[in-house]
Amino acid sequence: MSSTNRIFHIRHLNKLRWLTLTLVFLVLLLLPFLHLYQTYIAAHAYDLLSPGEKQIYDFMEMLTSPFVSDAETQLDAVKGNTWSGTLFGLQLSDPLAAVTQMAAAMKIYWPFVLTALIPVVLTVLLGRFYCGWICPATFLYELNSNLAVMLHKLGLHTGNRHLDRRFKYVVLAVGLVLSAISGAVLTAAIYPPAIIGREIYYGIALGGYSHVVLGGFGAGAVFFFATLLFDLFVARRGFCRYLCPGGALYSLLGRYRLLRIQRVVEDCNDCAKCNAICEFGLDPLRDDFGQECNNCSACIAICPTDAFAFKFSIKDQPYQGPGHLGRIYKRDQAVTAEDGNV
Amino acid sequence: MKRRQFLADLIYGATLAVTLPASITEARVNTTGIRYLRPPGALPEDEFQSQCIRCGQCGEVCPNRCITYFGLANGTDVLDTPFIVPREQACILCMKCGEVCPSGAIQPIKKTFEDIVGKVKMGKARVDETLCLSFQGKTCGVCYRACKLQDVAIRIGMLEQPHVLDGCVGCGLCERSCIQIPQAIRIIPDYG
């Protein structure tokens, strides 16, 4: 057991990650209903609401009344989505939004760029953590991966092709150049978390002027559905791995991240479960994490011998050879021992 | 070697991106097929499209649900940007959207009489006298009564005939309230 720089070792971190992913997604689902509730209050016409609207009103009143006294204004404290949102007066934005706006507007609008500062600093320190821990699209993509496993067990063909991971940097560059040419923030249209945030709002709150709840989904929902099919039938988690422009930006920002998952070679038995579980198709077994690792801790959770640990380092360690609990290492040891005896 | 290959890929993709869609650079005109207003405080149309990041917060704070979003049918440049169709639901000038907008595409404007009259430029109302009931001798005056800036944006003369003044900011409440079908007063959008 090496004890150098080892911070903590919690196998259930992956469950905590699922909890945060679920929470973020639930909040995104809740916000449009809160918005509807606010508009119903503003209209001062409870009696004129349709039965469905009254249900929303009553349920939201029940949810929020313990926390807020003046729902119409106080509920403005949490607005938006993970692309750009307001959290109790603090505005936070996706770095991709800031970068694309810079490209499209050909200038730096500081009040907005500064809203991306906290995410950028966190990404530089923690790497691509957003992709694994917060992104509302990840929540659906990982469920989609589980669905793929189920389909596979049923004997259906699911895709697991390996494409070139660098392609997403091309998508990012092309997206930025196109945004600069057209003068419109185009990456917002193909970036899944931005799409999810918007489409949930469209679907729930913008159901047309007839006030039909659920029915306002737009082009983004179709695009996102297509990416789900791509992940299912072409490449596992393919959009995040090979195409996502935001993922590309996060990977670049997190290249020299401080917090890394590293293999403890003394505890490893070469079972390769980590390689199988890794959503991003990395190679933890051979110490190959790279800039793509999003510190999601799925490998930590699956490892039967607890051979992974978080460490502070700006570089991955080089390949340490086969795990000391594995057969290859033991055989090699036996061989060298024999050589020594002779 | 790998890095060089990667850089070559990057440059190749970038040149493709520059050469292929030359058509998008055409001048900004209203190509959406509908007459729409931008939320109050919005930048001129060109700057608005390049600065709006399509986060949807303006619609989410709008207590009047007047802000909706463009779909793909209206073109990729305006995709998911906010707009208002005053005949459907007009702006009540609450100025919350400018307050919440993180990108600066909708500039914050204080909710005071001077700031709203001075800075909000969504458009200007225009009366069609052949349609307007008051000009046909049937006294109406609904548009005047719906206006939030009475006698600054609109005044009524004989037989409640509406006359639009320079103070009109283009919120569209008059168009929304007009009892004629089709409406006799319309906002002519000001895209800056």
Interface residues (C-beta under 8 A of the other chain):
Chain A: L31 P32 H35 Q38 T39 A42 E72 D76 K79 G80 N81 W83 S84 G85 T86 Q91 S93 A97 T100 Q101 A104 A105 M106 Y109 P111 F112 T115 R166 Y169 V170 A173 V174 V177 L178 I181 S182 G183 A184 V185 L186 A188 A189 A194 G197 R198 Y201 Y202 A205 L206 Y209 G218 A219 G220
Chain B: F6 D9 L10 G13 A14 L16 A17 V18 P21 I24 T25 R28 D46 E47 Q49 S50 Q51 C52 I53 R54 C55 G56 Q57 G59 E60 V61 C62 P63 N64 R65 T68 Y69 G71 L72 T76 D77 V78 L79 D80 E88 Q89 K96 V100 P102 S103 G104
